[in-house]
Amino acid sequence: MDIFLQQIINGLVLGSVYALVALGYTMVYGIVQLINFAHGEVLMVGALTAWTVAGYLQPAFPGMPDWIVLIICALVACTVSAVLNFSIEKIAYRPLRNSPRLAPLITAIGMSLLLQTIAMIIWKPNPKPFPSLLPNTPYEVFGAVISPTDLMILSLTVVLLIGLVWLVNYTSLGRAMRATAENPRVAGLMGVKPDVVISATFVIGAVLAAIAGIMLAMKYGTVQHAMGFMPGLKAFTAAVFGGIGNLAGAVVGGVLLGLIEALGSGYIGVLTGGVLGSHYSEIFAFIVLIVILTLRPSGLMGERVADRA
């Protein structure tokens, strides 16, 4: 029972990160019908930016509380990632908006590789330890262990999801996003500026990705130039799992994928004496993707056209 509860906690934490990144995929797809495969690299840039800022602040201001350092790192990382994603949309995707689907897809893959290479040049390829900015004392819950970092990830994810739902459903920007998702030309005739809405969508997705990147860096204690590829791929799987273009589906898909991965790798580890668990944790996301695409291509919650943004 202890193992089961521990893996549930691990899965919820991991799934929360996947959900945040998957929301960026599904929002962009819902509005411009584009899979932004560079989204994982935006996560990576956010995490590395936070590492850089923390590396400057801690020696320069040794008396500054860690939680203030964390907030400053998050604000700078979100800003850098937002500017980066805004630039990617304007330079790489906007000129190809009316092109055949294959052109922006190849561009997105190329942008992903380009960002990885640039990050490797700027920050060097070696993994770097991310500073511990929260207390390390874990809490015990019915025999399972949960760290302050895990609690922060879970609580912050809930707050961000509530904020995003409010933004999409109860603000003028949210109404413009939903209108653009349904029909950009008609939305333009009604006074909505599709270019502004699309840019805002990329910026919001970048902020969520940057926060997810910091979460991953704090949980695993390391950052490097390729750290965004696998979480980005799994988040895309989560978006497809839940129903690409569906906000609720992205959250459900992310959480379920995290639970499946944690439970699968945890019990394989137990059955093999801890030898195979971590090595086989990566396969579950892709098994889920194959099964879902085969049995239900629209995902668990389908694609809701009117609410895709």
C-alpha positions as CSV (number, residue, x, y, z in Angstrom):
1,M,0.0,0.0,0.0
2,D,2.9,2.3,0.8
3,I,4.4,1.7,-2.6
4,F,1.0,2.4,-4.3
5,L,0.4,5.7,-2.4
6,Q,4.0,6.8,-3.1
7,Q,3.6,6.2,-6.8
8,I,0.3,8.0,-6.9
9,I,2.0,11.0,-5.4
10,N,4.8,10.8,-7.8
11,G,2.4,10.4,-10.7
12,L,0.3,13.4,-9.7
13,V,3.4,15.6,-9.4
14,L,4.8,14.4,-12.8
15,G,1.4,14.6,-14.4
16,S,1.0,18.2,-13.1
17,V,4.1,19.2,-15.0
18,Y,2.9,17.4,-18.1
19,A,-0.4,19.1,-17.9
20,L,1.1,22.6,-17.8
21,V,3.2,21.9,-20.9
22,A,0.3,20.1,-22.7
23,L,-1.8,23.2,-22.2
24,G,0.6,25.1,-24.4
25,Y,0.4,22.5,-27.1
26,T,-3.4,22.3,-27.0
27,M,-4.0,26.1,-26.9
28,V,-1.8,26.7,-30.0
29,Y,-3.3,23.8,-31.9
30,G,-6.8,24.9,-31.0
31,I,-6.2,28.4,-32.6
32,V,-3.8,27.9,-35.5
33,Q,-3.9,24.1,-36.0
34,L,-0.2,23.9,-35.4
35,I,1.9,21.5,-33.3
36,N,4.6,23.6,-31.8
37,F,7.4,21.0,-31.4
38,A,9.7,23.8,-30.1
39,H,7.6,24.1,-27.0
40,G,9.8,21.7,-25.0
41,E,12.8,23.9,-25.8
42,V,10.9,26.9,-24.4
43,L,10.6,24.9,-21.2
44,M,14.4,24.3,-21.3
45,V,15.2,27.9,-21.9
46,G,13.0,28.9,-18.9
47,A,14.8,26.4,-16.6
48,L,18.3,27.4,-17.8
49,T,17.4,31.1,-17.4
50,A,16.2,30.5,-13.8
51,W,19.5,28.6,-13.1
52,T,21.5,31.6,-14.5
53,V,19.6,34.1,-12.4
54,A,19.9,32.0,-9.3
55,G,23.6,31.6,-9.9
56,Y,23.9,35.4,-10.0
57,L,21.6,36.3,-7.1
58,Q,22.8,33.8,-4.4
59,P,26.5,35.0,-4.5
60,A,25.6,38.7,-5.0
61,F,22.9,38.8,-2.2
62,P,23.8,36.0,0.2
63,G,21.2,37.2,2.8
64,M,18.3,37.1,0.3
65,P,15.7,34.5,1.3
66,D,15.5,31.5,-1.0
67,W,11.8,32.0,-1.7
68,I,12.5,35.6,-3.0
69,V,15.3,34.2,-5.2
70,L,12.8,31.6,-6.5
71,I,10.2,34.3,-7.3
72,I,12.7,36.5,-9.1
73,C,14.0,33.5,-11.1
74,A,10.5,32.6,-12.1
75,L,9.6,36.1,-13.2
76,V,12.8,36.4,-15.3
77,A,12.4,32.9,-16.8
78,C,8.8,33.6,-17.7
79,T,9.7,36.9,-19.4
80,V,12.5,35.4,-21.4
81,S,10.4,32.4,-22.5
82,A,7.5,34.6,-23.4
83,V,9.7,36.8,-25.6
84,L,11.2,33.7,-27.2
85,N,7.9,32.1,-28.0
86,F,6.5,35.4,-29.2
87,S,9.5,35.7,-31.6
88,I,9.2,32.1,-32.8
89,E,5.6,32.7,-33.7
90,K,6.2,35.9,-35.5
91,I,9.4,34.9,-37.3
92,A,9.0,31.2,-38.0
93,Y,5.2,30.4,-37.9
94,R,3.3,33.5,-39.0
95,P,4.7,33.6,-42.6
96,L,3.7,29.9,-43.0
97,R,0.2,30.2,-41.6
98,N,-1.5,29.6,-44.9
99,S,1.1,27.1,-46.2
100,P,0.5,23.4,-46.4
101,R,0.5,21.6,-43.0
102,L,3.9,20.0,-43.7
103,A,5.8,23.3,-43.9
104,P,5.1,24.6,-40.4
105,L,5.6,21.1,-39.0
106,I,9.1,20.9,-40.4
107,T,9.8,24.4,-39.3
108,A,8.7,23.6,-35.8
109,I,11.1,20.6,-35.7
110,G,13.9,22.7,-37.1
111,M,13.2,25.4,-34.5
112,S,13.4,22.8,-31.8
113,L,16.8,21.6,-32.9
114,L,18.0,25.2,-33.4
115,L,17.1,26.2,-29.9
116,Q,18.8,23.1,-28.5
117,T,22.0,24.0,-30.3
118,I,21.9,27.6,-29.3
119,A,21.3,26.6,-25.7
120,M,24.2,24.2,-25.9
121,I,26.5,27.0,-27.1
122,I,25.3,29.5,-24.5
123,W,25.1,27.2,-21.5
124,K,27.5,24.4,-22.5
125,P,26.4,20.8,-22.9
126,N,27.3,19.5,-19.4
127,P,24.4,19.1,-16.8
128,K,24.4,21.8,-14.2
129,P,23.1,21.4,-10.6
130,F,20.0,23.5,-9.9
131,P,20.1,25.1,-6.4
132,S,17.7,23.9,-3.8
133,L,15.4,26.9,-3.1
134,L,12.9,25.2,-0.9
135,P,13.3,23.2,2.4
136,N,14.5,19.6,1.9
137,T,12.6,18.1,4.9
138,P,10.0,15.7,3.5
139,Y,6.6,15.0,5.0
140,E,5.2,11.6,5.6
141,V,1.6,10.8,4.6
142,F,0.3,7.4,5.4
143,G,3.8,5.9,4.9
144,A,4.5,7.8,1.7
145,V,6.9,10.7,1.4
146,I,6.2,14.0,-0.2
147,S,8.7,16.9,-0.4
148,P,8.1,20.6,-0.1
149,T,9.0,20.8,-3.8
150,D,6.3,18.3,-4.7
151,L,3.7,20.2,-2.6
152,M,4.7,23.4,-4.4
153,I,4.3,21.8,-7.8
154,L,0.9,20.4,-7.0
155,S,-0.5,23.6,-5.4
156,L,1.0,26.0,-8.0
157,T,-0.4,23.8,-10.8
158,V,-3.9,24.0,-9.3
159,V,-3.6,27.8,-9.0
160,L,-2.4,28.2,-12.6
161,L,-5.1,25.9,-14.0
162,I,-7.8,27.9,-12.2
163,G,-6.3,31.1,-13.4
164,L,-6.2,29.8,-17.0
165,V,-9.8,28.6,-16.9
166,W,-10.9,32.1,-15.6
167,L,-8.8,33.8,-18.3
168,V,-10.3,31.7,-21.1
169,N,-14.0,31.8,-19.9
170,Y,-14.4,35.1,-18.2
171,T,-12.2,37.7,-19.9
172,S,-12.3,39.6,-23.2
173,L,-9.0,37.9,-24.3
174,G,-10.5,34.5,-23.6
175,R,-13.6,35.3,-25.7
176,A,-11.3,36.5,-28.5
177,M,-9.3,33.3,-28.2
178,R,-12.4,31.1,-28.4
179,A,-13.7,33.2,-31.4
180,T,-10.4,32.9,-33.2
181,A,-10.3,29.2,-32.6
182,E,-13.8,28.7,-34.1
183,N,-13.3,31.0,-37.2
184,P,-10.4,33.5,-37.5
185,R,-12.0,35.3,-40.4
186,V,-15.3,35.8,-38.8
187,A,-13.6,36.8,-35.6
188,G,-11.7,39.4,-37.5
189,L,-14.9,40.9,-39.0
190,M,-16.2,41.2,-35.4
191,G,-13.3,43.4,-34.3
192,V,-11.0,40.6,-33.0
193,K,-7.3,40.9,-34.1
194,P,-6.3,37.3,-34.8
195,D,-2.6,38.1,-34.9
196,V,-2.7,39.6,-31.4
197,V,-4.7,36.7,-30.1
198,I,-2.3,34.1,-31.5
199,S,0.7,36.0,-30.1
200,A,-1.0,36.2,-26.7
201,T,-1.7,32.4,-26.9
202,F,2.0,31.7,-27.6
203,V,3.0,34.0,-24.7
204,I,0.6,32.3,-22.2
205,G,1.9,28.9,-23.3
206,A,5.5,30.0,-22.8
207,V,4.8,31.2,-19.3
208,L,3.3,27.9,-18.4
209,A,6.2,26.0,-20.0
210,A,8.8,28.1,-18.1
211,I,7.1,27.4,-14.8
212,A,7.0,23.7,-15.7
213,G,10.7,23.9,-16.5
214,I,11.6,25.4,-13.1
215,M,9.4,22.7,-11.5
216,L,11.3,19.9,-13.3
217,A,14.7,21.5,-12.4
218,M,13.8,21.8,-8.7
219,K,12.4,18.2,-8.6
220,Y,15.4,16.6,-10.3
221,G,18.0,19.1,-9.3
222,T,19.7,19.5,-12.6
223,V,19.3,21.4,-15.9
224,Q,20.9,21.0,-19.4
225,H,20.3,21.9,-23.0
226,A,18.3,18.7,-23.9
227,M,16.1,18.6,-20.8
228,G,13.0,19.9,-22.7
229,F,12.8,17.3,-25.4
230,M,11.4,14.3,-23.5
231,P,9.0,16.3,-21.3
232,G,7.8,18.1,-24.4
233,L,7.2,14.9,-26.3
234,K,5.4,13.4,-23.3
235,A,3.3,16.6,-22.9
236,F,2.3,16.3,-26.6
237,T,1.3,12.7,-25.9
238,A,-0.7,13.9,-23.0
239,A,-2.5,16.5,-25.2
240,V,-3.3,13.8,-27.7
241,F,-4.3,11.4,-25.0
242,G,-6.8,13.9,-23.5
243,G,-8.0,15.3,-26.9
244,I,-5.8,17.8,-28.7
245,G,-7.4,21.2,-28.7
246,N,-9.3,20.6,-25.5
247,L,-8.1,22.4,-22.3
248,A,-9.7,20.0,-19.9
249,G,-8.4,17.1,-22.0
250,A,-4.9,18.4,-21.7
251,V,-5.1,18.4,-17.9
252,V,-6.7,15.0,-17.7
253,G,-4.3,13.6,-20.2
254,G,-1.3,15.0,-18.4
255,V,-2.4,13.7,-15.0
256,L,-3.3,10.3,-16.3
257,L,-0.1,10.0,-18.2
258,G,1.9,10.9,-15.1
259,L,0.0,8.3,-13.0
260,I,0.5,5.6,-15.7
261,E,4.2,6.3,-16.0
262,A,4.8,6.4,-12.2
263,L,2.7,3.3,-11.4
264,G,4.2,1.4,-14.4
265,S,7.8,2.2,-13.6
266,G,7.3,1.8,-9.9
267,Y,5.8,-1.7,-10.0
268,I,8.3,-2.9,-12.7
269,G,11.0,-1.7,-10.4
270,V,9.5,-3.7,-7.5
271,L,9.1,-6.8,-9.6
272,T,12.7,-6.6,-10.9
273,G,14.3,-5.6,-7.6
274,G,14.8,-1.9,-8.7
275,V,16.8,-2.9,-11.8
276,L,14.4,-2.0,-14.6
277,G,12.0,0.6,-13.2
278,S,13.8,3.8,-14.2
279,H,15.0,2.3,-17.5
280,Y,11.5,1.5,-18.6
281,S,9.7,4.6,-17.4
282,E,10.0,6.3,-20.8
283,I,8.1,3.7,-22.8
284,F,4.7,4.1,-21.1
285,A,4.0,7.5,-22.7
286,F,4.5,6.1,-26.1
287,I,2.5,2.9,-25.4
288,V,-0.4,5.2,-24.4
289,L,0.0,7.3,-27.5
290,I,-0.1,4.2,-29.8
291,V,-3.1,2.8,-28.1
292,I,-5.0,6.0,-28.1
293,L,-4.3,6.8,-31.7
294,T,-5.3,3.3,-32.6
295,L,-8.6,3.0,-30.6
296,R,-9.7,6.7,-30.2
297,P,-7.8,9.1,-32.4
298,S,-9.7,12.1,-31.0
299,G,-8.5,11.4,-27.5
300,L,-10.4,10.6,-24.3
301,M,-12.4,13.8,-24.3
302,G,-12.5,14.4,-28.0
303,E,-11.9,17.7,-29.7
304,R,-14.3,20.4,-28.7
305,V,-14.2,22.9,-31.5
306,A,-15.9,25.8,-29.8
307,D,-13.8,25.6,-26.6
308,R,-10.5,24.7,-28.1
309,A,-8.7,27.8,-26.9
